[in-house]
Amino acid sequence: MAPALYEIIPRISVHLTNGLTRNLADPKRSIIGWLACKNMKMYNTIVVENAVKLCQIQPSHTILEVGFGPGVGLQEATKFLTDSKGMLFGLDSSEYMHKVAKARLTSHLAAGNVHLLYGQVERIPLPDQCIDGVYHSNCHMYWPDPTAAAAELLRVMKPGMRMVATVDMALLRYGVEMGYFLGYCIEPEPYMEALTKVGFKDVHMEDREDEGKTFQAIFATTPP
């Protein structure tokens, strides 16, 4: 398993750590952005693949991933959407990540069953109640307005459907100790409170393990 980005690059200065954090939140086409992308693919794979698995995707579902990064989660989700009616949307604000994900998902994009959307989670370019399930991984801490984001997720989701967010709290807390994530709240409680506030039901977090890696999964269900 590859080390986290802030394990392979020592804490040199506040300027550097802030730059790395910004590129984890919104990767740019640069050396630091490339390192952030590489770290996502090599380190975050197990966590995002489990978000997909826990989302309970059915063959004909319409699914949304928020913050798809290099497209690892989208690629995993296509394995579950085997019906011709199955549809997958990915939302990300990074032009660089769109380019990387497009290269990974060329055949699916050409087939028309995967669509990449450019934008912010607070303004999802999709109609009301069109999504059967939402998943995301290690990205909600970067959203400036968790309540607005949660409200948008609720808006686009059909009644009685599942939202899953996976997160590696041990890794994030270690990053904070190393001087990263300045200005960001990595703890899950504010996001979980926002989900409950806007109307999601059964909001809770569970510890999970896969291939020897421990992580956390946040679950929420839209009202019936």
Buried (B, 14 or more C-beta within 10 A) or exposed (E): EEEBBBBEBEEEEEEBBBBBBBBBBBBBEEEBBBBBBBBBBBBBBBBBBBBBBBBBBBEEBBBBBBBBBBBBBBBBBBEBBEEEEBBBBBBBBBEBBBEBBEEBBEEBBEEEBBBBBEEBBBEBEBEEBBBBBBBBBBBBBBBEEBBBBBBBBBBBBBEEBBBBBBBBBEBBEBBBEBBBBEEBBBBBEBBBBBBBEBEBEEBEBEEBEEEEBEBBBBBBBBEE
